[in-house]
């Protein structure tokens, strides 16, 4: 049995954020984030957290998922907030162990899968949206670009 791989391409930014940066992002977007009982419970943990590893475990162990990729963990909150606020189906991609970095992106797909908002995007408008969120999280605008995430299995 050989090694297989999958590559996901899209436009977005690398997830290089600390738990503190993500927690502050969630706090700044409380109304967008808190849409379910699980999210209200996790938000309460964000407000009270003192240990980054424990907070990340809380999100992972609760099964908190990206709405568009099913990747789990605290980083999924970034893509969910972005998607809910913009109507664009951003997704969190975890990346393969040691092969590629995690990304927040609008993945390429067949045009008929895009919603009306996505169909009207230009590269500049998508870049501007990604830069806004990347900067809020503490990243430089140069991190926003065409991306690829590679998985091996």
C-alpha positions in Angstrom: 0.0 0.0 0.0 1.6 3.3 -1.1 1.4 6.8 0.2 -1.4 8.9 -1.2 -1.8 12.6 -1.1 -4.4 15.3 -1.5 -3.8 19.0 -2.2 -6.3 21.7 -1.5 -5.8 25.0 -3.3 -7.4 28.3 -2.5 -7.0 32.0 -1.5 -6.4 33.0 2.1 -3.7 33.0 4.7 -1.5 30.8 6.8 -2.6 30.1 10.3 0.4 31.2 12.4 -1.7 32.6 15.3 -1.2 32.1 19.0 -4.1 31.0 21.2 -4.1 34.5 22.8 -4.6 36.1 19.3 -7.4 33.6 18.5 -9.1 34.1 21.9 -9.1 37.9 21.4 -10.5 37.4 17.9 -13.3 35.3 19.3 -14.0 37.9 22.0 -14.1 40.6 19.4 -16.7 38.6 17.3 -18.9 37.3 20.1 -22.2 37.9 18.4 -21.0 36.1 15.3 -19.3 33.2 17.1 -22.1 32.4 19.7 -24.7 30.8 17.5 -25.1 27.4 19.3 -25.2 26.1 22.9 -21.7 24.6 22.3 -20.4 27.9 21.1 -21.8 29.8 24.2 -20.1 27.2 26.4 -16.8 27.5 24.5 -17.0 31.3 24.6 -17.3 31.1 28.4 -14.1 29.1 28.4 -12.4 31.7 26.2 -13.3 34.4 28.7 -11.9 32.4 31.6 -8.9 30.6 30.1 -5.4 30.8 31.7 -3.8 27.9 29.9 -3.5 27.9 26.1 -3.1 24.2 25.8 -6.3 23.5 27.9 -8.3 26.0 25.8 -7.2 24.3 22.6 -8.1 20.9 24.1 -11.5 22.2 25.1 -12.3 23.1 21.5 -10.9 19.9 20.1 -12.5 17.6 22.7 -15.9 19.3 22.3 -15.7 18.4 18.6 -15.9 22.1 17.5 -15.7 22.0 13.7 -15.2 24.3 10.8 -18.6 24.6 9.1 -17.0 24.1 5.7 -14.2 21.6 6.1 -15.0 19.6 9.3 -11.5 20.3 10.7 -11.7 20.5 14.5 -10.2 22.8 17.1 -10.1 26.4 18.1 -8.7 27.6 14.7 -12.0 26.5 13.1 -13.6 29.5 14.9 -11.6 31.8 12.6 -13.1 30.4 9.4 -16.6 30.1 10.9 -16.6 33.8 12.0 -15.3 34.9 8.6 -17.9 32.8 6.8 -20.7 34.0 8.9 -19.8 37.7 8.6 -19.0 37.7 4.8 -21.3 34.9 3.4 -18.1 33.4 1.8 -17.4 29.8 2.6 -14.0 30.1 4.2 -12.6 26.9 5.6 -9.9 25.9 8.0 -7.5 23.3 6.7 -5.3 21.7 9.3 -2.5 20.7 6.9 -0.6 17.5 6.9 1.7 16.6 9.8 5.0 18.3 8.9 4.0 18.7 5.3 2.1 22.0 5.1 0.9 24.7 7.4 -2.7 25.2 8.5 -4.6 27.7 6.4 -7.8 29.7 6.4 -8.9 29.9 2.8 -11.7 30.0 0.2 -10.9 26.7 -1.5 -11.1 26.4 -5.3 -14.0 24.4 -6.5 -16.2 24.1 -9.6 -18.0 27.4 -10.3 -21.4 25.9 -9.8 -20.5 25.2 -6.2 -19.8 28.9 -5.4 -22.7 30.8 -3.8 -23.8 34.2 -5.3 -21.5 36.2 -3.1 -18.5 34.1 -4.1 -19.3 34.3 -7.8 -19.2 38.1 -7.6 -15.7 38.2 -5.9 -12.7 39.7 -7.6 -9.2 38.9 -6.5 -8.9 42.3 -5.1 -12.1 42.1 -3.0 -11.2 38.7 -1.7 -7.7 39.9 -0.9 -9.1 42.9 1.0 -11.4 40.7 3.0 -8.6 38.3 3.9 -6.2 41.1 4.8 -8.8 42.6 7.1 -9.1 39.4 9.1 -5.4 38.5 8.9 -4.4 41.9 10.3 -7.0 41.6 13.1 -5.4 38.3 14.0 -1.9 39.9 14.0 -0.6 38.7 10.6 1.0 40.9 8.0 -0.9 41.5 4.7 1.9 39.8 2.8 0.7 36.4 4.3 -2.5 36.7 2.2 -2.1 35.0 -1.2 -2.9 31.9 -3.2 -2.3 28.9 -0.9 -2.0 25.1 -1.0 -2.4 22.6 1.8 -1.1 19.1 1.3 -2.2 16.0 3.1 -0.5 12.6 3.0 -2.3 9.4 4.0 
